[in-house]
Amino acid sequence: MNLTDRAAIGQIIAATVTTSAKPISAVVDSHASAVKYSTAARNLGVPQGVLAAAVTAALQRGDDPASCPEVQRVATASQISGEGVSQGVDAIVFETFREAAHNNADQLVESWRVPFDKAAATLTAAHQSIGNLALDDAAAIMLKGGDIAKVWGEAREAAATIDRIIMGWSALGEFTRLANRDQSWNVLRLAVVDLDTIGSLDPRKISPWEAVLAGLELDLPTFTEYQQRVRAIENAKADWSRQADQRNTDALTGRRVTV
């Protein structure tokens, strides 16, 4: 298993464990099984000197070391404990986990929606108290007084929760090949956005708080819904481009320019 897959798996599991999302048993069980067998494969080795000790013991008994069960066991363990074997085991057991994650991707997203929606509601409520200040502008926020420190702390934790879920969502999409990590439409992982609105944002880099400040309603999509969001923006861009081309053609040919 490569480092990219290993990192993705960690982010998928973290999105559930660190946000109190309801675990999906098929995914949790498959992950636990993969970790169990991966760990076992890495513990197959024997300490240095054990093989020599087993051979010596056989000779002292007057036995043929080559036919001694203990020597054979130790020798076999030494042969199968290499990095190549453990990597091969990882490839097999984590491919099984990939299949479980793929088959339960929608269920995972649904489980993440519960803490996501709760955090989104917290950010929306905090916006009423904090206003349009940047969430990391502590000095300006504290000047508002009252219970603003509590509101600010809750908003920061809510934003962190959404960030962890989005990281897990992105990792799940890449790991299961249901969506790539294309940065072009990061905002669509947070909310439904039309072409006019997306033109006023940097769709590649927008935080949950910035999305709230932009007036977006935070909504975590399934992978099917995400693809629909992407297609809607791409179709709208294509329509706008066709209309612009037609206006240019009309202007060049002296026709009445349509709006």
BATI-565693 format. One record per residue (C-alpha): residue number from 1; x, y, z. Coordinates in Angstrom, 3 decimals. Layout:
BEGIN
{tipa:NUM, X:X, Y:Y, Z:Z}
...
# end
This chain:
BEGIN
{tipa:1, X:0.000, Y:0.000, Z:0.000}
{tipa:2, X:1.451, Y:3.359, Z:-1.003}
{tipa:3, X:1.751, Y:6.398, Z:1.244}
{tipa:4, X:-1.136, Y:8.178, Z:-0.495}
{tipa:5, X:-3.543, Y:5.342, Z:0.283}
{tipa:6, X:-2.251, Y:5.075, Z:3.842}
{tipa:7, X:-2.826, Y:8.801, Z:4.398}
{tipa:8, X:-6.285, Y:8.605, Z:2.825}
{tipa:9, X:-7.302, Y:5.748, Z:5.101}
{tipa:10, X:-6.189, Y:7.728, Z:8.137}
{tipa:11, X:-8.273, Y:10.718, Z:7.070}
{tipa:12, X:-11.348, Y:8.567, Z:6.388}
{tipa:13, X:-11.210, Y:6.990, Z:9.831}
{tipa:14, X:-10.416, Y:10.330, Z:11.506}
{tipa:15, X:-13.484, Y:11.938, Z:9.927}
{tipa:16, X:-15.608, Y:9.505, Z:11.922}
{tipa:17, X:-13.593, Y:9.101, Z:15.128}
{tipa:18, X:-12.855, Y:12.793, Z:15.729}
{tipa:19, X:-16.323, Y:14.138, Z:14.897}
{tipa:20, X:-18.523, Y:11.677, Z:16.813}
{tipa:21, X:-20.136, Y:10.487, Z:13.592}
{tipa:22, X:-21.963, Y:7.176, Z:13.784}
{tipa:23, X:-19.559, Y:4.404, Z:12.736}
{tipa:24, X:-20.527, Y:2.297, Z:9.718}
{tipa:25, X:-19.953, Y:-1.257, Z:10.939}
{tipa:26, X:-19.011, Y:-2.721, Z:7.549}
{tipa:27, X:-16.293, Y:-0.090, Z:7.133}
{tipa:28, X:-15.081, Y:-0.229, Z:10.737}
{tipa:29, X:-14.917, Y:-4.030, Z:10.732}
{tipa:30, X:-13.107, Y:-4.148, Z:7.394}
{tipa:31, X:-10.580, Y:-1.564, Z:8.566}
{tipa:32, X:-9.983, Y:-3.423, Z:11.844}
{tipa:33, X:-9.454, Y:-6.663, Z:9.931}
{tipa:34, X:-7.009, Y:-5.031, Z:7.518}
{tipa:35, X:-5.016, Y:-3.500, Z:10.376}
{tipa:36, X:-4.995, Y:-6.835, Z:12.225}
{tipa:37, X:-3.551, Y:-8.799, Z:9.318}
{tipa:38, X:-1.177, Y:-6.009, Z:8.307}
{tipa:39, X:0.209, Y:-5.896, Z:11.839}
{tipa:40, X:0.477, Y:-9.677, Z:12.008}
{tipa:41, X:2.457, Y:-9.739, Z:8.755}
{tipa:42, X:4.942, Y:-7.274, Z:10.218}
{tipa:43, X:5.374, Y:-9.394, Z:13.337}
{tipa:44, X:6.336, Y:-12.582, Z:11.521}
{tipa:45, X:10.041, Y:-12.045, Z:11.921}
{tipa:46, X:12.237, Y:-13.746, Z:14.516}
{tipa:47, X:14.948, Y:-12.130, Z:16.638}
{tipa:48, X:18.525, Y:-12.364, Z:15.475}
{tipa:49, X:20.205, Y:-15.545, Z:16.633}
{tipa:50, X:17.059, Y:-17.636, Z:17.024}
{tipa:51, X:17.738, Y:-19.669, Z:13.874}
{tipa:52, X:21.307, Y:-20.387, Z:14.953}
{tipa:53, X:20.051, Y:-21.434, Z:18.394}
{tipa:54, X:17.479, Y:-23.803, Z:16.872}
{tipa:55, X:20.107, Y:-25.382, Z:14.603}
{tipa:56, X:22.519, Y:-25.775, Z:17.546}
{tipa:57, X:19.842, Y:-27.413, Z:19.667}
{tipa:58, X:19.056, Y:-29.916, Z:16.892}
{tipa:59, X:22.740, Y:-30.783, Z:16.484}
{tipa:60, X:23.147, Y:-31.258, Z:20.220}
{tipa:61, X:20.237, Y:-33.704, Z:20.178}
{tipa:62, X:21.855, Y:-35.544, Z:17.315}
{tipa:63, X:19.041, Y:-34.584, Z:14.941}
{tipa:64, X:19.284, Y:-33.397, Z:11.342}
{tipa:65, X:18.616, Y:-29.617, Z:11.526}
{tipa:66, X:17.073, Y:-29.681, Z:8.034}
{tipa:67, X:14.307, Y:-32.003, Z:9.222}
{tipa:68, X:13.840, Y:-30.381, Z:12.646}
{tipa:69, X:10.326, Y:-28.838, Z:12.926}
{tipa:70, X:11.577, Y:-25.929, Z:15.050}
{tipa:71, X:14.388, Y:-25.116, Z:12.637}
{tipa:72, X:11.942, Y:-25.284, Z:9.732}
{tipa:73, X:9.489, Y:-22.997, Z:11.539}
{tipa:74, X:12.122, Y:-20.409, Z:12.351}
{tipa:75, X:13.632, Y:-20.581, Z:8.856}
{tipa:76, X:10.214, Y:-20.160, Z:7.235}
{tipa:77, X:9.360, Y:-17.243, Z:9.530}
{tipa:78, X:12.638, Y:-15.586, Z:8.553}
{tipa:79, X:11.904, Y:-16.017, Z:4.851}
{tipa:80, X:8.361, Y:-14.591, Z:4.961}
{tipa:81, X:9.099, Y:-11.668, Z:7.243}
{tipa:82, X:10.620, Y:-9.438, Z:4.583}
{tipa:83, X:9.276, Y:-6.028, Z:3.620}
{tipa:84, X:8.137, Y:-7.337, Z:0.257}
{tipa:85, X:5.843, Y:-9.903, Z:1.858}
{tipa:86, X:4.335, Y:-7.420, Z:4.320}
{tipa:87, X:3.696, Y:-4.962, Z:1.493}
{tipa:88, X:2.006, Y:-7.714, Z:-0.458}
{tipa:89, X:-0.218, Y:-8.540, Z:2.496}
{tipa:90, X:-1.093, Y:-4.840, Z:2.851}
{tipa:91, X:-2.038, Y:-4.644, Z:-0.816}
{tipa:92, X:-4.470, Y:-7.536, Z:-0.412}
{tipa:93, X:-6.100, Y:-6.688, Z:2.914}
{tipa:94, X:-6.426, Y:-2.948, Z:2.262}
{tipa:95, X:-7.880, Y:-3.606, Z:-1.179}
{tipa:96, X:-10.648, Y:-5.412, Z:0.684}
{tipa:97, X:-11.060, Y:-2.301, Z:2.831}
{tipa:98, X:-11.171, Y:-0.159, Z:-0.322}
{tipa:99, X:-14.068, Y:-2.283, Z:-1.588}
{tipa:100, X:-15.920, Y:-1.929, Z:1.726}
{tipa:101, X:-15.390, Y:1.838, Z:1.705}
{tipa:102, X:-16.591, Y:2.067, Z:-1.909}
{tipa:103, X:-19.694, Y:-0.011, Z:-1.251}
{tipa:104, X:-20.586, Y:2.047, Z:1.820}
{tipa:105, X:-19.504, Y:5.476, Z:0.601}
{tipa:106, X:-23.003, Y:6.967, Z:0.714}
{tipa:107, X:-23.553, Y:5.589, Z:4.216}
{tipa:108, X:-20.294, Y:7.151, Z:5.348}
{tipa:109, X:-21.289, Y:10.527, Z:3.942}
{tipa:110, X:-24.708, Y:10.258, Z:5.582}
{tipa:111, X:-23.049, Y:9.532, Z:8.929}
{tipa:112, X:-20.757, Y:12.552, Z:8.502}
{tipa:113, X:-23.715, Y:14.775, Z:7.673}
{tipa:114, X:-24.924, Y:14.666, Z:11.275}
{tipa:115, X:-21.857, Y:16.375, Z:12.826}
{tipa:116, X:-21.436, Y:18.445, Z:9.633}
{tipa:117, X:-24.951, Y:19.878, Z:9.842}
{tipa:118, X:-24.572, Y:20.517, Z:13.581}
{tipa:119, X:-21.303, Y:22.362, Z:12.991}
{tipa:120, X:-22.834, Y:24.320, Z:10.093}
{tipa:121, X:-25.699, Y:25.454, Z:12.338}
{tipa:122, X:-23.160, Y:26.555, Z:14.960}
{tipa:123, X:-21.260, Y:28.630, Z:12.381}
{tipa:124, X:-24.441, Y:30.238, Z:11.100}
{tipa:125, X:-25.498, Y:31.171, Z:14.625}
{tipa:126, X:-22.004, Y:32.449, Z:15.439}
{tipa:127, X:-22.079, Y:34.675, Z:12.368}
{tipa:128, X:-24.960, Y:36.623, Z:13.900}
{tipa:129, X:-22.766, Y:37.477, Z:16.886}
{tipa:130, X:-19.342, Y:37.755, Z:15.256}
{tipa:131, X:-20.434, Y:39.419, Z:12.047}
{tipa:132, X:-18.244, Y:39.507, Z:8.963}
{tipa:133, X:-14.949, Y:39.409, Z:10.834}
{tipa:134, X:-12.322, Y:36.818, Z:9.962}
{tipa:135, X:-12.495, Y:33.930, Z:12.409}
{tipa:136, X:-8.802, Y:34.264, Z:13.238}
{tipa:137, X:-9.133, Y:37.979, Z:14.080}
{tipa:138, X:-9.293, Y:37.332, Z:17.816}
{tipa:139, X:-8.613, Y:40.917, Z:18.880}
{tipa:140, X:-11.494, Y:42.369, Z:16.879}
{tipa:141, X:-13.871, Y:39.591, Z:17.883}
{tipa:142, X:-13.134, Y:39.940, Z:21.605}
{tipa:143, X:-14.062, Y:43.629, Z:21.452}
{tipa:144, X:-17.674, Y:42.608, Z:20.946}
{tipa:145, X:-17.847, Y:41.564, Z:24.608}
{tipa:146, X:-20.567, Y:39.562, Z:26.284}
{tipa:147, X:-20.322, Y:35.812, Z:25.715}
{tipa:148, X:-18.371, Y:36.323, Z:22.495}
{tipa:149, X:-15.427, Y:34.247, Z:23.742}
{tipa:150, X:-17.701, Y:31.219, Z:24.099}
{tipa:151, X:-19.311, Y:31.856, Z:20.716}
{tipa:152, X:-15.892, Y:32.253, Z:19.075}
{tipa:153, X:-14.572, Y:29.044, Z:20.632}
{tipa:154, X:-17.609, Y:27.100, Z:19.453}
{tipa:155, X:-17.283, Y:28.557, Z:15.968}
{tipa:156, X:-13.609, Y:27.597, Z:15.741}
{tipa:157, X:-14.371, Y:24.030, Z:16.833}
{tipa:158, X:-17.284, Y:23.821, Z:14.380}
{tipa:159, X:-15.051, Y:25.019, Z:11.540}
{tipa:160, X:-12.425, Y:22.435, Z:12.510}
{tipa:161, X:-15.074, Y:19.698, Z:12.544}
{tipa:162, X:-16.193, Y:20.592, Z:9.027}
{tipa:163, X:-12.575, Y:20.725, Z:7.846}
{tipa:164, X:-11.940, Y:17.199, Z:9.194}
{tipa:165, X:-15.082, Y:15.901, Z:7.500}
{tipa:166, X:-14.164, Y:17.536, Z:4.184}
{tipa:167, X:-10.685, Y:15.994, Z:4.437}
{tipa:168, X:-12.281, Y:12.600, Z:5.060}
{tipa:169, X:-14.749, Y:13.145, Z:2.209}
{tipa:170, X:-11.942, Y:14.055, Z:-0.195}
{tipa:171, X:-9.817, Y:11.113, Z:0.950}
{tipa:172, X:-12.752, Y:8.733, Z:0.564}
{tipa:173, X:-13.452, Y:10.010, Z:-2.939}
{tipa:174, X:-9.853, Y:9.535, Z:-4.019}
{tipa:175, X:-9.341, Y:6.207, Z:-2.225}
{tipa:176, X:-12.501, Y:4.682, Z:-3.729}
{tipa:177, X:-12.014, Y:6.487, Z:-7.064}
{tipa:178, X:-15.479, Y:8.034, Z:-6.733}
{tipa:179, X:-14.015, Y:11.534, Z:-6.974}
{tipa:180, X:-10.538, Y:12.916, Z:-7.452}
{tipa:181, X:-8.868, Y:15.623, Z:-5.404}
{tipa:182, X:-9.373, Y:18.237, Z:-8.114}
{tipa:183, X:-9.020, Y:21.546, Z:-6.275}
{tipa:184, X:-11.025, Y:23.477, Z:-8.872}
{tipa:185, X:-14.378, Y:22.886, Z:-7.206}
{tipa:186, X:-13.557, Y:22.588, Z:-3.492}
{tipa:187, X:-16.427, Y:24.923, Z:-2.665}
{tipa:188, X:-18.888, Y:22.424, Z:-4.163}
{tipa:189, X:-17.947, Y:19.998, Z:-1.401}
{tipa:190, X:-19.304, Y:22.526, Z:1.057}
{tipa:191, X:-22.381, Y:23.909, Z:-0.656}
{tipa:192, X:-24.492, Y:24.267, Z:-3.780}
{tipa:193, X:-23.160, Y:27.274, Z:-5.688}
{tipa:194, X:-24.401, Y:28.803, Z:-8.943}
{tipa:195, X:-22.158, Y:30.235, Z:-11.642}
{tipa:196, X:-22.731, Y:33.878, Z:-10.666}
{tipa:197, X:-21.833, Y:33.208, Z:-7.038}
{tipa:198, X:-18.833, Y:31.053, Z:-7.815}
{tipa:199, X:-17.439, Y:33.876, Z:-9.922}
{tipa:200, X:-17.128, Y:36.009, Z:-6.782}
{tipa:201, X:-15.249, Y:33.306, Z:-4.859}
{tipa:202, X:-12.038, Y:31.368, Z:-5.121}
{tipa:203, X:-13.663, Y:27.947, Z:-5.569}
{tipa:204, X:-10.345, Y:26.215, Z:-4.902}
{tipa:205, X:-9.697, Y:27.651, Z:-1.474}
{tipa:206, X:-12.583, Y:28.586, Z:0.763}
{tipa:207, X:-12.984, Y:27.774, Z:4.434}
{tipa:208, X:-16.288, Y:26.844, Z:6.083}
{tipa:209, X:-16.387, Y:30.261, Z:7.785}
{tipa:210, X:-15.681, Y:32.076, Z:4.525}
{tipa:211, X:-18.525, Y:30.108, Z:2.933}
{tipa:212, X:-20.871, Y:31.295, Z:5.676}
{tipa:213, X:-19.676, Y:34.883, Z:5.201}
{tipa:214, X:-20.438, Y:34.495, Z:1.474}
{tipa:215, X:-24.022, Y:33.607, Z:2.352}
{tipa:216, X:-23.746, Y:29.957, Z:1.322}
{tipa:217, X:-25.830, Y:27.252, Z:2.972}
{tipa:218, X:-23.374, Y:24.539, Z:3.974}
{tipa:219, X:-24.427, Y:21.135, Z:2.663}
{tipa:220, X:-22.223, Y:18.020, Z:2.465}
{tipa:221, X:-22.968, Y:16.120, Z:-0.777}
{tipa:222, X:-22.860, Y:12.451, Z:-1.610}
{tipa:223, X:-20.464, Y:11.737, Z:-4.457}
{tipa:224, X:-23.350, Y:11.544, Z:-6.915}
{tipa:225, X:-24.622, Y:14.927, Z:-5.723}
{tipa:226, X:-21.119, Y:16.368, Z:-5.979}
{tipa:227, X:-20.799, Y:15.256, Z:-9.602}
{tipa:228, X:-24.197, Y:16.821, Z:-10.300}
{tipa:229, X:-22.984, Y:20.099, Z:-8.794}
{tipa:230, X:-19.868, Y:20.037, Z:-10.951}
{tipa:231, X:-21.860, Y:19.276, Z:-14.112}
{tipa:232, X:-24.311, Y:22.097, Z:-13.339}
{tipa:233, X:-21.454, Y:24.621, Z:-13.129}
{tipa:234, X:-19.727, Y:23.253, Z:-16.222}
{tipa:235, X:-22.990, Y:23.337, Z:-18.209}
{tipa:236, X:-23.694, Y:26.888, Z:-17.049}
{tipa:237, X:-20.194, Y:27.958, Z:-18.113}
{tipa:238, X:-20.679, Y:26.293, Z:-21.495}
{tipa:239, X:-24.033, Y:28.060, Z:-21.974}
{tipa:240, X:-22.509, Y:31.415, Z:-21.025}
{tipa:241, X:-19.633, Y:30.837, Z:-23.461}
{tipa:242, X:-22.024, Y:29.956, Z:-26.297}
{tipa:243, X:-24.090, Y:33.044, Z:-25.623}
{tipa:244, X:-20.957, Y:35.212, Z:-25.559}
{tipa:245, X:-19.821, Y:33.738, Z:-28.875}
{tipa:246, X:-23.236, Y:34.412, Z:-30.393}
{tipa:247, X:-23.194, Y:38.025, Z:-29.198}
{tipa:248, X:-19.743, Y:38.493, Z:-30.737}
{tipa:249, X:-20.915, Y:36.951, Z:-34.006}
{tipa:250, X:-24.009, Y:39.169, Z:-34.076}
{tipa:251, X:-21.891, Y:42.259, Z:-33.444}
{tipa:252, X:-19.426, Y:41.382, Z:-36.201}
{tipa:253, X:-22.135, Y:40.640, Z:-38.754}
{tipa:254, X:-24.181, Y:43.700, Z:-37.945}
{tipa:255, X:-27.082, Y:41.752, Z:-36.518}
{tipa:256, X:-29.017, Y:42.966, Z:-33.535}
{tipa:257, X:-27.142, Y:41.999, Z:-30.427}
{tipa:258, X:-29.220, Y:39.792, Z:-28.164}
{tipa:259, X:-28.872, Y:40.031, Z:-24.419}
# end
